[in-house]
Amino acid sequence: MLDTQEQIELGTGLKEIALDVVERAMKAGATAADAIARDGNEFSTLVRMGEVETLKESGARALGLRVFVGKRAAATHTSDFSREGIERLVSGAIALARATSEDPAAGLPEAESLGSLKENLDLYYDDVYSLSTADRIDYARLCEAAALAADPRITNSEGGSFDAATGYKVLANSLGFVGEYRRSYCSVSAVPIARADGAAMQRDYWYSASRTLQKLESPEAVGRKAAERTLRRVGARKVATQKVPVIFDPMVARGLIDHIFDAVNGDAIYRHSSYLTGKLGEQVAGENITIIDDGTMVGGFGSSPFDGEGVPTRRTVVIERGVLKSYLLNTYTARKLKLQTTGNAARGLTGNPGIGSGNFFLQRGEKTPHDIIRNVRSGLYVTEFLGFGVNLVTGDFSRGASGLWIENGEFVFPVEEITVAGNLKDMFKNVSEIGNDLEFRSSIAAPTLRIDGMTVAGE
């Protein structure tokens, strides 16, 4: 066995280091162990009113170790790859494990459940780091400039930004599993501020994100879209309290789907802190609702060849035509619930794995957003949620919002300082229309949604 310091000096990769640390842990008294090694670079810049306000670039290399001594578990991490640093990592983890309480559900996944997808998921492009620092700043500057130039009512800005990141991850465990993959990411955004005729200032944003520069929207297009979204909020006012159809913009509908993810999260289920606990096989939404978690989508923001425990990712139908088909589980929560993991373990460098989404989305419908809006005689189009107000135990939903008022199928004026309220149990049974505009800008996505019978509280 090579000394870890010798591996680094010889240029050996993170895979060998992770395997070596697992072997050291087993020799030190662990009955099982896994290690995560990560290497990555991040860049971020914010340009405000044409001037660079922040500029950050960093690289990091770190190692996390989780050990089991029987049914006792502990985790440690380090960025110190020296001989002494690795020794402290291993000895510290073993000492912590021996001091913790036993947990019957603790342990690595069963060996037969381990593995990694073989197909190329298209997660990494080196072009996200191909630009010079000046060119990256120009992305941010051009994005903000396009927003500022769109209309004289846009007089200020919270900035234009450009971000890029690459990462390499290795996971190895004492059952013989070792897997690795690379990821890349880039984004450009703008947040303009508008004001007119003494009205209150309004802001909105837009962004584009991709794994490759080739698929990133142009900074000018993003800036213009951000300006358009901001300008439509100028002159916003309240409306009277009433029950009306509510249409949710895809960016806001994504937040509703995120609540469903939280409700089917295995941690919430076994702790009985979700209104969907014990509801497998039951009708929990309308027949037009199908929600899927898919960690295997090519190029997806939530895709990976294996989860945080070395279990292959998969496509899981969570709700099918309104019927709850599956929770999302890691090994620990699956054991607690006497079920099987769904390959949704998510883990940082330290601590026990949590539950993470793959690409979690509501299946698209057939109508265009324009057709959905056109069919509303009087109602609200929500473009932003404010604050928090969701009780996952009861399903109660109440959140501050802003948006656009609809009369006879047309936007007539912007709305703010209102609250949209309902209950998730009813809301997903009252989805009357689903748009065809499903688009992934993150790992959670939804198309335009219309939900009937919600309360809009205003004046």
N, C-alpha and C positions, 0 to 999 in steps of 0.2 A: 504494500500500500504506500503510495507516494504521500509525503507530507504535503498538507494543503499549501503551505508557503512555497514548496518546491513546484507544485502544480502551477501556481500563478507565475512563478519565475520562468517556467518552461512554456508558458502561453497556453496551458491546457484550459479548456472551456468550462463554463458553468455546469454543464452536465456532469463532468467528472468530479467537480467540487461537491455538488449536491449528493452524488452517490457516496463520495468519501465521507461526508458528514453523517449520513445515515449509518454507514458501517461503523464509524466511531461511536455513535450513540448506542448501537447494539452491543458493542464491546464494553461500553461503560455501564451496562445493566438494563437498558431498555428492552422490553419484550416486543415492542413494535415502534416504528418511527417513520416520519416522512419529512422531507425538506423541500423548501421552495427557494430557488435562486433567481434573482431578477437583475437585469441590467437595462438601463433606459436613458433617454435624453428628452428634455422638454424645453420648448421655446415659447415665449409669450410676449407680445408687445401691445400696448394701448396708446393710440394717438388721439389726442383731444384738441380740437380746434387747430389741427394741422401740426401740432407739436408733440413730440414723443414724451409721454407722461411716465410710462413704465416700460422697462425692457428687462426681461429675465431669461436666462438660459442656464440650464443645469444638467448634470449627468449624475446618475446614482447607480450604485451596485450594492445589493443587500442580500442577506441570507436569513431565512427563517427555518426554525427546527421545531417540530412537534414530536413529543415522545410519550409513550405509554409504558407504565410499569404496572402490569396486570390491568386493572380497570381504573387506574389513576392516570390522569393526563396533565400535561403542561406544555407550554410553548414559549420559546424565546426567539429573539432575532438580533442581528448585528450587521453593521456595515464595515466592521473590522475583520478583514480577511487574513490577518497575520496569524501565525501559529498560536500565539497567546489568545487572540480574539476567538478563534475557533474552539480552543480548549475551554474558554469561559462559557461559550455558547452551549456546548455539550454538557459540561458539568452543572451549569445553572439549570438547564432543562431537567436533568435527572433529579437534582435536589428538590426542585419545585414539585415535580410529579410525586415524589415520595411523601411530600408534605400535604398533598391534597386528599380530598375524600374520594372514595370509590364511586363510580357511576356505572351501573350495569350496561348502559347503552353506549359507553365510550369504546372507541376502537377504530381501526382502519376499515374500509369497505372489505367485503369478502373478495378473495383473490379473483374469483371467476367473473366479478363485475367490473374489473379494471380493464382499461384499454384506451385507445386513441383513434379517432377517425383517420382514415388513410387518405381521403380525398383532399385536394387543395381547396381550402376555404377562402383563399384570396384575401388574406388579412393584412398583408404587408407590402408596402411600396417604398422604395428608398427615395422616391422623388420628393417626399414631404420634407426632406432635409437637403434638397438640392439647391435651394435658393440661398443667395447671400443674405446677410443681415439687412442690408439696405433694401433688397427686393422684398423681404418679409415686411419691413416697415412700410414699404410702398403699398402692399396689399391693404394694410390697415388704413393708411392715409387716403388711398383712392376710394375705399369704401365709405369713409366718413365724408369725404369731399363730395361724392355723388349724392349723399343724403342731404348735405347742406345746400347743394346747388339745385335741388329739386323744386324748391318753392320758397319765396321770400318770407313766408310765415315760420320757416325753420330757422331759428336764430341762434341756437345753442346745441350742444351735443354732450352726451356722456362718453363719447368716444367711438372710434373704430378699432377693432382688434384683429390680430392674426395669431393663431396658435398652431403649434406643430409638436408632435411627440412620436417617438418610436420606443418599442419595448421588446425585450426578449425574456421569456419565462421558461424555467425548467422545474419540473416536479418529479421527485424520486421517492420511493418508499421501500420499506424492508420486505415487502412481498414480491419484489422484483420489477415493479413498474417504474419506468422512466419515460417521460414525455417532454416535449419542448415545442414552442411555437413563437413566432414573432408577430407583432402588431404595429400598425402605424395609424396616425390620425392627423387631420388638419382641419382648421375651421377659420372662417372670416365672418365678422359681424359688425353691426353699427347700431347705435342707440341715439337717434336724433330727438331734439326737443323743439316743440312748436308752440307758438302763441299768436293770437290775433284778436283785435278789437277788444282789448282789455280782458279777454277770457283767461281762465287759469291755464298755466302751462301744462302741456301734455307730452308724454313720451311713449314710445313703443320701440320695438326692435325687430330685427330680422337677422338670420344667420344661415350659413351653409356649412355643412360638415361632410367630410369624406375620408376614406382611407388613402386617397391619392389626389394629388393636385389636379390630375386630368379630369376628375369628376366634380371638382369644386366649382360652384357657380362663380362668375366673375365678380370681383369686388364692387364694380359699378352697379351690376344688377342687384346685388344684395343691398347696397346703399339706397338705391331707388325704391326697393320694396320696403325697406325700413321707413323711409320717408312717407310713402303711401299709407302705411299702417298708422303712422303717427298723425298725419294730417286728418284722417277720418275721425280722430278723437277730439278734435278742436271744437269747443262749444258744448261739451258734454253736460248733461243735466240729469236730475233724478226723474223717476216715473212713480206713479201711484202704486201702492201695494196691490197685487192681483195675481191670479193663477192664469198662466198663459203657456203656450208651447215655447220651449227653450231650445235653440239650436247652438251647438257647441262647435266652435272653430276646431280644426284638427289638433292644433297645439294645445288647446284646453281639453279637448276630448281625451287626449293622451293622459292628462291628469286623472280623469275618471277611471281609465283602464289601469292606471297605477294603483288606485285604491283596490281594484279587484286583485291585482298581484299581491298586495299586502294581505288581503283577506284569504288567499289560498296558500300563503306562505306557511310552510310546515311548522315553523316556530310558533306562529300565532295559533295554529290549529291544535297542537298538543297542549298548549297552555290555556286553551279555551278562551282566547281573547279575540275571536273572529266570529262574526255572525254566520259564517259558512261552516263552522265546526259541526261535524256529524251530518252534513248535507250531501255526501257523495250519493250519486244516483238520483237526486231530487231535482225538480224543476226550480231553478233559482233565477232565471231570466227569461225573456221572451224567446220564442222559437226562431227569431231572426238573429239571435246572438250566438256567435261562435268565436271563442277566444283561444288562441294557440300560443304556446311557448316553443320556439324553435331555435335551438343553439347550433343548428347545422346549416343555416342560410349562408350561401356564398357571399362574402363581403359584408355580412351583417355586423352591426356595432356590438351585438351581444353574442356573436359566434365565437366558438373555440373548439378545438379538437377533443378536449377533455375538460371536466370541471375541476373545482378546487381540491378534489380528492383523488383524481385520476380515473374517474368514471367517464366513459364516452358521453358527449352531449347527444341530445336526441330531440325529436319533434314530439311534443306532448299536447294533445288536445285537452284543454282545461275545462272549457264549457262547450258543449256541442248542442246546437239548436236549443239552447237554454238549460240543458241538463248538466249539472256539475259532474264531470268525469274523472277529474284527478286533482289532487293537491300538488304543490311543487315541493320536493323533498331532497334533503341530503341524507347521508347514511344515518346520522344521529336521530333526526326527526322521523325517518322511516322506521327505525327500531322502536322509537317511542310509540308510534302509531301502528306497529305491526304490519307495515307495508314495505314496499321496495323503493329505493332511491330513484328519483327521476333524473339524476345527473345535473342537479341544480346547486351543488355545493359551491359557495363563493368564499374565498379565503384571502386575507392579507398575509403579511409575513408572520404575524403572531396571532394568538387566540384560536379558538375553535372555529371551524367553518360555519358560515351563516348560509342563507338562501339567496341566490341571485337569479335574475332572469336570464334567459337566452335572448331571443328577439320575441318579445311579448306583445301581441297585437290582437285587435278586433278585426275579424275578417271583413273585407270591403263589401259594400252593397253595390247597387246598380245605378242609383240616381246621381246626377251631378249636383254639386253644392248649389248651383244656380236654381235647379229645379226644386230642391228642398226648400230654399228660401222663398221661392215664388209661390209655394203652396201654403204659406203662413199668412193668414189674414191680419193677425195682430200678435206680436210676440217679441222675443228677445234673442239676439245673436250675441253670444258671449265670446269675447276675445281675450279676456284675462281673468284669472282668479287671484284673489288677494287673501293673505293670511291662511290660517288653518281652522278647520271646523268639521272634522270627520271622526265619528266614533265607530271604530271597527267592530266593537262588541255588539252594538245595537243597530249599526248601519245608518244612524242619523247623519245627515249631511247638511251643512250650512256654511257657505263661504261667501265672503265679499267678492264682488265681481264688477267688471265694466264691459261695455260692448256697444252694440248698435240696436236701435229700436226698429222693428219691422212693422209696416202698415201696408196691407194689400200687396204683399210680396216684394216690397222695396224697402231699402234702408232709408229712414227719414231723418234721424238725428242720433248723435252719440249719447250714450248713457253712462253714468258713473255713480258712485256712492250708493250701491244697491247690494242686496244679499239674495243669493239663490239658495233655496232650501228644499229638501225632500228627504227621502230615505233610500239608501242604495238597494234595499230589497225591492222597492217599488220602481225606482228609476230604471233599472235594467229590464224590468217587465213592461215598461211604458215607452221603450224606444220605438218610435213609429217609423222612422226613416234612417237609413244608413247610406252615407255617400260612397262614391267610387274613388275618392281621392286619398286612399291610403298611401302614405309616404313616410319612409324611415329617415328621421333626422337624429335619432338616438336609438337605444335598444328597446324602447317602448313606443308604440305608435297606434294611432286610431284615425279613421276617416271622420268626416263631418257627421255629427249625430243630432237627431231631433228627439227630444224627450217631452212628452205631453204631461200636463197637469202639475208642473212644478210651481212653487210659490216664489214670486219675485217681490221682495220687500223693499220699498223705497219710501216715498213721502207718506 
